Amino acid sequence: MAIVIKNYQWRQTDTKIIIYVPIKGRPRNVDLFVMDNYVKISFPPFILELFLWENVLEEESKCTLTDTEAVFSLQKAGKAINWPSLEIENISKSEKCCIRNRILDKAQNLLENRAKQKNERRQYLQKEAVKIQINLDTNMQNKIEALRTCHRQAAMQDFEEWRSRAEIPILQDISGKVQKNRKMYRPPLKWFEDDLNIIQSQENNKHEKKDESVIIEELKEELDVGKKSEDSESDNEIASCKSSSNSLIIEMDEDSSQKFKTEEEKQIPGKDLVNRILKGQYPKINRIFDEPKKAIPLPRKSGSISVTFSERAFPTPARESAFAKEQEWLSKQAEARRKTGFVVENLRPEELDPQWLKDKGDDFFKAGNYLAAISAYTHGIKISDKMTALYVNRSAAHYALGNYYKCIDDCSKVLELMEPKCESNRVSRARCYARRGAALCKISAPQHGIPELEAALKLDPNNESIKRDLYAAKQYFNIKD
C-alpha cells in the first residue's frame, strides 16, 4: 500500500513555484513527472501527487535531487499571477482521475511525436550523409581520372617523339647487296653406278631429261634380260636336285616345316590375339573403377537369447573390487533409515497409519530434521494420497530446504484437493497460496508470486505474516501499487 507524503513545503515568486519534498530512506529509483498542472514524485512505498492551481512550463522547469529532499523549481505559465494556494481546492477523486488520465495521454502523444521527429531527423541526416559521401567519392574519382588522362597524354607524346626519331634511316648512303636465297629450288639427284661399281649422284637438268617413250623401252629391255637369267638359274638348280639323294630331301622337309611355322609366326606378331578376337574370345582387362566381386554368405539362422539381470541398488556396473565398499555403504544407509524410523519393513502395523506418519513428520520438522520429515510425509502420501495435511506439511519442509519447485508442486496439489472451497479450508488455502507465492518469488518470478500473495491476503486479510511477506516482496522487486 502506498504512503502519501504530506509534510512538503512550497513558496512562490513572480515567475516560479518552489516545492520542497522530503525523501526518506535514500531510495535507488525516484520517479518524477511534471506537465501542465500535474506534479508527481514516487519512490516506493511513498508517493506525492499535486494538482496545481495553474499550469507550469515543464520545459523551463527543473528539479534538484539530494539525499534528503527533492526541490522542484517550476516556471509559471502566467508570470504576473500570484497563486492563492498550491493545489486546486475542493477537487473530487473523479476529477483528479480525469486530470491524471488527460495529462498521461498528452504526455504519451508528446513522447510519440518527439520520437517520430527524432526518427525523421535521423533518417534525413543519414540521407544527407550518403549524398555528401557520394559527392566526395565522385570528386575523388574525377580527380583520379584527370590525373590518369594527364599521364596518358604525356606518355603518348613521348612515344610519338621516339617513333619520329626511330623512323629516320641510320645508314642512308650505304646500299646492301642482294643475297642468294639458300632455300631456293634444286633439281632432284640422279643415282647411278660408274665403271668401278661405285654409286654416284648427278642433278637432272632439263636438257638431260629423256622422253617417256625412251624410258619405257629401256625398262622393257632390262626386264627381258632378267627373265632369261632367272630361267637359266632355275634349270641349274633342278639338275643339281636330281643328282642328290632322296633321303636328304625328306630330312629337309621335316626340319624346315617347324622352322617355316615359327618364322611365319614371327613375321606376323599378334596373330594369336587376332584369332581369339575373330572367335569372340575377348581379353578381360581389370579397370580401376570395377568393383571386385564379393562372396555373399548365407543368411544366419534366427534364434532367441534369454537374459536375466541380478538386482542392484547402484546405477553403475558391479565390480568385484568395490563389492565390500558397496555393501558397507548399503548397510550404513539402512541403519540411518532405521534410526529415522520410516523403513517399511521394520514398521509396526500402527506405524502404517497416515495420521501417525503426519505426527511423526511434524516431530521431525520441529526438531529441524527436514529430510526425515519429508520421508515420513511421502510414505504417508503413498498410503493415503488424498490427505491434504501431508502435502501442506511436506511443502513447508521443501521450502525450508530450498526445494522451491517441489514446494510449488505440493501447494498446487493441495489446492486441487481442497474442493469444494468452504470456510473450513479457507485458512489452509490462504497458507498454500502464500507459500506458493513466496516460492515463486524465490525463483525470481515475482510476476506470478505477488498475485499469489495477494490472493492469500484476500482469503485471510488479518494475517500479519502474509502482509509482511507481500510488502517485503514488493519492496525487494521494486513493484509499485
LUMLUM-842757 format. One record per residue: residue in one letter; x, y, z negated of N, C-alpha, C, O in turn. Coordinates in steps of 0.1 Angstrom, whole numbers, plus 5000, padded with zeros to 4 digits. Layout:
residues N
AXYZXYZXYZXYZ
...
//
This chain:
residues 481
M500849885000500050005000500950125000501950134993
A500550225008501350345010501150444998500050444992
I502150514994502150614983502250754990503150784997
V501250834987501150974993502051064984501951074972
I502851144991503751244985502951374982502351424992
K502951414970502151534966502951644961502551764960
N504251614956505051724950505951794960507151804958
Y505351834971506151914981505852064978504852104972
Q506752144984506652294982506752354996507352295005
W506252474998506352545010506352695008505852744998
R506852765018506852915018506752955033507052875042
Q506553085035506353135049507053265050507153345041
T507453295063507953425067507053475078506053415081
D507453585084506653635095506653535107505753535115
T507753465109507853375121507953225118507853145127
K508253195105508553055102507753005090507253085082
I507552875090506952805078508052705073508552625081
I508452715061509452625055508752535045508152575035
I508952395047508352295038509452215032510352175039
Y509452195019510452115011509751985007508851994999
V510251875012509651745008510751655001511751635007
P510451614989511451534981511551394987510551334991
I512751334987512951204992513551114981514451164974
K512950994979513350914968513950784973513550724983
G514950734966515550604969516550594980516950484984
R516850704986517850704998517450605008518150505011
P516250625015515850525025516750525037517350615040
R516750405044517550395056516950465068517650535075
N515650445069514950505081513850595076513050565068
V513950725081512950825078512250865092512950905101
D510950845092510150875104509651025103508951055094
L509951105113509551245113508751265126509051215137
F507651345125506751375136506151515134505551535124
V506251605144505751735143505151775157505851765167
M503851815158503251855170502051935167501151895159
D501952055173500752145171500552175156501452235150
N499452125150499152155136499252025128498552015118
Y500051925132500151795126501651775122502551775131
V501951745109503251705105503151575097502251555089
K504151485100504151355093505651325090506451335098
I505851275078507051215073506751085065505951095057
S507450985069507250855062508550775060509350775069
F508750725048509850625045509250535035508950565023
P508950405039508250315031508750305017509950305014
P507750305007506350305009505750445008504550445005
F506450545010505950685008505650745021506250715032
I504650835021504150895034503551035030503051055019
L503651125040503051255038502551305052503251305062
E501251335052500651395064500051525061499351545051
L500351625069499851765067499151805080499651795091
F497951865078497151915089497252065087496452125079
L498152135094498452275092497352365096496352335103
W497452495090496452595092496452635107495352655113
E497552655113497752695127498752605134499452525127
N498852625147499752545155501152605153501452715150
V502152505155503552545155504252505168503652425175
L505352565171506152525183507152425179508152455173
E506952295183507852185179509252195185510252155180
E509252255198510552265204511452365198512652355199
E510952465191511752565185511852545170512552615163
S511252435165511352405151512552305148513052245158
K512852285136513952195132513752135118512952195111
C514452025115514251965102515651925098516451875105
T515951945085517251915079516951805068516151825059
L517751695070517651575061518851575052519951585056
T518551555039519651535029519351415021518351345024
D520151375011519851255003518651274994518051174990
T518351394991517251424981516051484987514951474981
E516151554998514951615003515051635019516151625024
A513851665025513751695039513151835040512151865034
V513851925047513452065049512952085063513752075072
F511652125064511052155077511152305079510652375071
S511752355091511652495094510852505107511452485118
L509552535106508652535117508452675122508252765115
Q508452685136508252815142506752835144506052755150
K506152945140504752975141504453005156505253065163
A503252965160502752995173502353145174502653215184
G501653185164501253325162502153395152501953375140
K503153475156504153525148503653625138504253645127
A502653705141502153815132501053765123500453855116
I500753635122499653595113500253535101501253455101
N499753575089500053515076499053405073497853425073
W499553285069498653175066498153185052498953205043
P496853185049496353185036496753055028496853055016
S496852945035497252815029497952735040497952765051
L498652625035499452545044498552455052498752445064
E497552395046496652305053495252365055494852455049
I494552295064493152335066492352285054492452175050
E491552375049490752345037489452275041488852295052
N489052185031487752115033487652035046486652055053
I488651955049488651875061488351725057488951675047
S487451665064487051525061488051425067488851465075
K487851295063488651195068488451175083489351145091
S487151185087486851165102487551265110488051245121
E487551395105488151505113489651485113490351505123
K490251435102491651405102492051295112493051305119
C491151195112491451085122491351135136492151095145
C490351225139490251275153491451355156491951345168
I491851445147493051525150494351445152495051465161
R494451335143495651255145495651175158496651175165
N494451125162494451055175494651145187495351115196
R494151265186494351365197495851405198496351415209
I496451425186497851455187498751345192499651365200
L498351225188499151105192498951085207499951055214
D497751105213497551085227498351195235498951165245
K498351315229499051425236500551395236501251415246
A501051345224502551315223502851195233503951205239
Q501951105234502250995244502251045258503151005266
N501351125262501351185275502551265278503151265289
L502951345268504151425269505351345271506251375279
L505451235263506651145265506651085279507751065285
E505451035283505450975297505851075307506551035317
N505351195306505751305316507251325316507851345326
R507751335304509251355303510051245309511051265316
A509551125306510251005312510151005327511150975334
K508951045332508851045347509751155353510351125363
Q509751275347510551375352512051335351512851365360
K512451275340513851225339514151125350515251125355
N513251035352513450935363513551005376514450965384
E512651095379512751165392514051245393514651245404
R514451305382515651385383516851295385517851325393
R516851175379517951085381518051035395519051025401
Q516850995401516850955415517251065424517951035434
Y516851185422517351305430518851315430519451335440
L519351305417520851325416521551205423522651225429
Q520951085422521650975429521650995444522650965451
K520451045450520451065464521451175468522151165478
E521551285460522451385463523851335462524751375471
A524151255453525551195451525851115464526951115468
V524851035468525050955480525351035492526251015500
K524551145494524851235505526151305505526951305515
I526551345493527951405491528951305495529951345501
Q528851185490529851085493529951055508530951035513
I528751045514528751025529529451135536530151105546
N529151255532529851375539531351365536532151395546
L531751335524533251315522533851215530534951235536
D533151095531533650985540533751025554534650995561
T532651105559532651145573533851245576534451235586
N534051335567535151435569536451365569537351395577
M536651265560537851195559538151115572539251115577
Q537051045577537150975590537551065602538251035610
N536851185602537151285612538651325612539351345622
K539151355600540551395598541451285603542451305610
I541151155599542051045603541951035619543051005625
E540751045625540651025639541451145646542051115657
A541351265641542051375647543551355646544351375656
L544051295635545451275633545951165643546951165649
R545051055645545350955654545451005668546350965676
T544551095672544551145686545751225688546351225699
C546151305678547451385679548651295682549451325691
H548751185674549851095675549851025689550850995695
R548550985693548450915706548851005718549550965727
Q548451135717548851225728550351245728550951255739
A550951255716552451275716553151155721554151165729
A552651035718553250915723553150905738554050865745
M551950935744551750925758552651025765553151005776
Q552851145760553651245766555151195766555751215776
D555551135755556951085755557050965765558150955772
F556050885767556050775776556150825791556850775799
E555350935794555350995807556751055811557251035822
E557351115801558751175803559751065806560551075815
W559650955798560550845801560350775814561350745821
R559050765818558850695831559350785843559850735853
S559150915841559651005852561151005854561651005865
R561850985842563250975843563750835848564750825855
A562950735845563350595849563050575864563750485870
E562150645871561950625885562950675894562950645906
I563850765889564950815897566050705900566550655890
P566350675913567350575916568750605909569150725910
I569350505904570650525897571750545908572550635907
L571850445918572850455929572150485942571650395949
Q572050615944571250655956572050635969571450615980
D573450645969574250645981574850505985575450495995
I574550405977575050275979573950185984572850185979
S574250115996573250026002573649885999574849856001
G572849795996573149655993573149566006572549606016
K573849456005573949356016572749256015572349226004
V572349216027571249116027571848976025572648936033
Q571448906015571948766012571048666019569848686022
K571748556022571048446029570248366018570748346007
N569048336022568248256013568748116011568948046021
R568948075998569547945996568547835997568847715999
K567247875996566147775997565547766011564347726012
M566247816021565747816035565647666040566247576034
Y564847646050564647506056565847456062566547526070
R566147326059567247256065566647126072565747066066
P567147096084566646976091567046846084568046846077
P566146736085566546616078567746546084568246576095
L568346456076569646396079569346266087568246206085
K570246236096570146106103571246016098572446056099
W570945896094571845796088572245696099571345646106
F573545666100573945566110575345506105575945566096
E575745396112576945326109577945356120577645356132
D579145386116580145416126580845286130580345176127
D581945286138582545166143583145086132583244966133
L583545146121584045076109582945026099583344996087
N581745026103580544986094580445076082580145026071
I580745206083580645306072579445386075579245446085
I578545396065577245476066577545626066578245666056
Q577145696075577345836076575945906079575045836084
S575946036077574646116080575046226089576146276090
Q573946276096574146386106572746446107571746386108
E572746586107571446656108570946636122571646636132
N569546626123568846616135568546756140567746826134
N569146796151568846926157567746906167567446796171
K567247016171566147006181566646946194565946876202
H567946976198568446926210568746786210568846716221
E568946726198569346586197568146496196568246366196
K566846546195565746466193565446396206565646446217
K564946276205564646196217563146186218562346226210
D562746146230561346136233560846006226561545916223
E559546006223558945896216558945766224559145666219
S558845786237558845666246560245596246560245466245
V561245676245562645616245562845546232563445436232
I562345606220562545536207561745406206562245316201
I560545406212559745276212560445166220560445056215
E561045196231561745096239562945046232563144926232
E563645126225564845076217564444986206565044886204
L563345016199562844936188562444796193562644696187
K561744796205561344666211562544576214562544456212
E563544636220564744556223565444496210565844386210
E565444576200566044526187565244416181565844316176
L563944416182563044306177563244186185563344076179
D563444186199563644066207564944006203565043876202
V566044086201567344026198567243956184567843856182
G566444006174566343956161565643816162566043726154
K564643806170563843676171564743566176564643456172
K565543606186566443496192567443446182567643326181
S567943536174568943496164568343406153568943316148
E567043436150566343356139566043216144566143126137
D565643206157565343076163566542986163566542866160
S567743046166568942966167569342916153569842806151
E569143006143569442966129568542856124569042766116
S567242866127566342756122566642626128566542526122
D567042626141567442496147568642436140568642316138
N569642516137570742456130570442406116570942306112
E569442466109569042416096568342286097568542196089
I567542266107566742146109567742026112567541916106
A568742056120569641946123570441906111570741786109
S570842006102571541966090570741896080571241806073
C569441926080568541856071568341706075568241626066
K568241686087568041546092569341466089569141346086
S570441516090571641446087571841406072572541316069
S571141486063571241456048570341336045569541306053
S570541286033569841166028568441206023568141316019
N567541106023566141126019566041146004565141225999
S566941075996566841085981567141235976566541275967
L568041295983568341435979567141525981566841615973
I566341505992565241585995564141565984563441665980
I563941445979562941415968563341485955562541545949
E564641475951565041535939564941695940564541755930
M565141745951565041895952563541935951563242035945
D562641845956561241885954560741875940560041965935
E561241775932560741765918561341875909560641935900
D562641905911563242015903562742155906562542235898
S562542175919562142305923560642335920560242455919
S559842225919558442255916558242335903557442435903
Q558942295892558742365880559342505880558842605875
K560542515888561142645889560242745896560142865893
F559642685907558742775915557642825907557242945908
K557042745898555942785890556342895880555642995878
T557542875874558042975864558343105871558043215865
E558943095883559243215890558043295894557943415893
E556943215898555743285902555143355890554543465891
E555143285878554543345866555343475862554743575858
K556743465864557543585861557243695870557143815866
Q557043665883556743765893555343835891555243945894
I554443765884553143815881552943825866552343735861
P553343925859553143935845551743965841551044045848
G551243905830549843925826548843845833547643875833
K549343735840548343655848547443585839546243565842
D547943535827547043465817545943555812544843515811
L546343685809545343775804544243805814543143815811
V544643815827543743845838542743725839541543735841
N543343595838542543475840541443475828540343435831
R541943505816540943505805539843605806538743585803
I540243725811539243825813538243785824537043815823
L538743725835537843675845536843565840535743555845
K537343485830536443375825535543435814534743355809
G535643565810534843615799535443605786534643635776
Q536643565784537243545771538043675768539243685770
Y537343775762538043905759538843895746538343835737
P539943955746540743955733540044045723539544155727
K540044005711539444085700540544175693541644125690
I540144305692541044405686540444455673539344495673
N541244445663540844495650540944655649542044705652
R539844715647539844865646539844915632539644835623
I540145045630540345105617539045105610538945075598
F537945145617536645165610535745045610534645045606
D536244925614535444805614535444755599536444745592
E534244725595534044675581534444525580533944445589
P535244485571535544345570534344265566533544315558
K534344145570533244055567533344015552534443975547
K532244015545532243975531531443855529530343835535
A531943765521531243645518530143675508530543715496
I528843655511527743685501527543555493527143455498
P527743565480527443455471525943425470525143505473
L525643305466524343265464523743335452524443365443
P522443365452521843435440521843345428521843225428
R522043415417522143345404520843295399519743345403
K520843195391519643135386519243215374520043255366
S517943245373517343325362517243235350517143115350
G517343315338517343245325516943345315516843465318
S516743305303516343385292517343375280517843265278
I517643485274518643485263517843535250517243645251
S517943465240517343505227518343565218519443505216
V518143685213519043755204518343785191517243835191
T518943755180518443785167519443875160520743855160
F518943975152519844065145519644055130518444035126
S520644055123520544055109520144195103520444295109
E519544195092519144315086520344395081521244345075
R520344525084521444615080520944755076520044805082
A521444805064521044925059521745045065521245165064
F522845025072523645135077523445145092523145035098
P523545265098523345275113524545225121524445205133
T525745215114526945175122527045015122526444955114
P527844965131528044815132528744765119529544835113
A528544645116529144585104530544555107530944515117
R531344575096532844555097533244465085532844505073
E533944365087534344275076535244355066535144325054
S536044445071536944515062536244615053536644645042
A535044665058534244755050533044695042532244765037
F532944555042531844495036531744515021530644545016
A532844505014532844525000532444664996531744684987
K532944765003532644905000531144935003530545004995
E530644875014529244895017528344835006527344895002
Q528644715001527844654991527944734978526944744971
E529144784975529244874963528444994964527745034954
W528445054976527545174978526145144976525345224970
L525645034982524245004981523844974967522745014963
S524744904960524344884945524245014937523445024929
K525145104940525145234933523845314937523245374928
Q523445304949522245374953520945314947520045384942
A520945184946519845114940519745144925518745164920
E520945154919521045184904520545334902519845354892
A520945424911520445564910518945574912518245644904
R518345494921516945504923516245434911515145474908
R516845334906516245264894516245354882515245344874
K517245444881517245534869516145644871515545684861
T515945684883514845784885513545734883512545804880
G513345604884512045544881511045524892509845524889
F511445524905510445514915510845404925510445414937
V511545304921511745184930510545094930510145054919
V510045064942508744994942508844864936507944814929
E509944794938510044654933510044644918509644554912
N510544754912510644754897509544824890509544834878
L508544874898507444944891506344844886506144744892
R505844884875504744804868503444844876503344944883
P502444764874501144794881500544924877500044994886
E500744974865500145104861501045214867500545334869
E502245184871503145284878502745314892503345394899
L501845234898501445244912500245344912499645354923
D499845404901498745494901499145634907500145684902
P498445694917498945824922498945934912499746024912
Q497945924903497946034892499146024883499646124879
W499545894880500745874871501945924879502845984873
L502045894892503145944900503246094901504246154901
K502046164901501946304901502546364888503346454888
D502146304877502646344864504146324863504846404857
K504546214868505946184868506746284876507846334872
G506246314888506946414896506946554890507846624891
D505846584883505746714876506846724865507546824863
D507046604858508146604848509546624854510346694849
F509746554865511046574872511146724877512246774876
F510046784882510146914887510547014875511347104877
K509846994864510147084852511647064848512247164843
A512146944849513546914845514546964855515746964852
G514047014867514947064877515446954887516346984895
N514946834885515346724894514346714906513446634906
Y514646804916513646824927513646704936512546674942
L514746644938514846524947513946414942513246344949
A514146384928513246284922511846314923510946234925
A511446444921510046484922509546464936508446414937
I510346494946509846474960509646324962508646294969
S510546244957510346094959509146044952508345964958
A508846094940507646054933506346094941505446014942
Y506346224945505146274952505046194965503846164969
T506146164972506046094985505445954983504645914991
H505945884973505445754970503945764967503145674970
G503545864959502145874956501245904969500145854970
I501845984978501146014991500945884999499945865006
K502045794999501845665006500745585000500045515008
I500545594987499445514981498045584984497045514987
S498045714982496745794984497145924992497646014987
D496845915005497246025014496246135015496346235023
K495146135007494146235006494146314994493346404992
M495146294985495246364972495946494975497246494977
T495246604974495846734978496946784968497846854972
A496746744955497746794945499146744948500046814945
L499246624953500546564957501246654967502446684966
Y500446694978501046774988501446914983502446974986
V500546974974500847104969502147104961502947194962
N502247004952503447004943504746964951505847014948
R504546884961505746844969506246974978507446984980
S505247054982505647174989506447264980507347334984
A506047274967506847354958508247304956509147384955
A508347174955509747114954510547134966511747164965
H509947124978510647154990511147304991512247334995
Y510247394986510547534986511747564977512547644979
A511747494965512847504956514147464961515247514958
L514147354970515347304976515747384988516847354993
G514947464993515247545006514747465018515147505029
N513947365017513447295029512147365033511047315031
Y512347475040511147565042510247505053509047525052
Y510747435063509947375073509047265067507847255071
K509647185059508847075052507747135043506647085042
C508147245037507247315028506047375036504847365032
I506347425048505247475057504347365061503047375062
D504947245064504047125069503147085057502047055060
D503647075045502847025034501747125031500647085029
C502047255032500947355029499847355040498747365037
S500247335053499347315063498447195062497247195064
K499047085057498246965055497246985043496146935044
V497647055033496747085022495547165026494447135023
L495847265035494747355039493747275048492647305049
E494247175055493447085064492546995055491346975058
L493146955044492346855035491346935026490346865022
M491547055024490647135015489447175022489247295025
E488547085025487347105032486247035024486346925020
P485147105022484747245026485447345016485847305005
K485547465021486147575013485147625003484047665007
C485447614990484547644979485247714968486447734969
E484547754958485147834947486147744939487047794933
S485847614938486747534930488147514936489147494929
N488347524949489647514955490147644961491147654968
R489547754956489947894961491347924957492147974964
V491647904944492947934938494047844945495147894948
S493747724947494747634953495047674968496147674973
R493947714975494147764988494947894989495847904997
A494747984979495548104979496948074976497848134982
R497247974967498547934964499247884976500447904979
C498547794984499147744996499447845007500447845013
Y498547945008498748055018499948135014500848165022
A500048165001501248244996502548164998503548225002
R502548034995503747964996504147945011505347955014
R503147925020503547915034504048045039504948055047
G503348155035503848285039505248315035506048375042
A505548285022506948305017507948225025509048265028
A507548095028508548015036508748065050509848065055
L507648125056507848185069508748305069509548325078
C508548385058509448495057510948455054511848525059
K511048345047512448295045513148255058514348265059
I512348205068512948165081512848275091512948245103
S512748395086512848515094511648525104511848555116
A510448495099509248505108508248585100507148535097
P508548715098507548805090506248825097505248855091
Q506348825111505048845118504048745115502848765117
H504448625111503448515107503348505091502348465086
G504448535084504448515070503648625063502948595053
I503748755067503048855059501548845061500848865051
P500948805073499548785073499048665064497948675058
E499948565062499648455053499548515038498648475031
L500448595034500448655021499248745019498648745009
E498848815029497648905029496448815027495448855020
A496348705034495248615033495148555019494048535013
A496348525013496348474999495848574990495148544980
L496248704992495748814983494248834984493648874974
K493748814996492248824997491548714989490448744984
L492148594989491448484981491648514966490748474959
D492748564962493048584948493548724946494748744944
P492648824946493148964945493849004932494549104932
N493548934921494148974908495448894906495948904894
N496048834915497248754913498448854915498748894926
E499148884904500248984904501448924912502148994918
S501648794911502748734917502648744933503648774939
I501448724938501248744953501448884957502048914967
K501048984948501149124951502649154952503149224961
R503449104942504849134942505549074954506449144961
D505248954958505848894970505448964982506348984991
L504249014984503849084996504649224997505049255007
Y504649294985505349414985506849404988507449474996
A507449294982508949274985509149234999510149275005
A508249155005508449115019508349235029509149255038
K507349325026507249445035508349535033508849595043
Q508849555021509949645019511249585025512049655030
Y511449455024512649385030512649395045513749425051
F511549375052511449375066511049515071510949535084
N510949615062510649755066509349765075509449815086
I508349705070507049705077506149805070505949805058
K505549895079504649995073503149945074502849865082
D502450005065500949965065500250035076499050015078
//
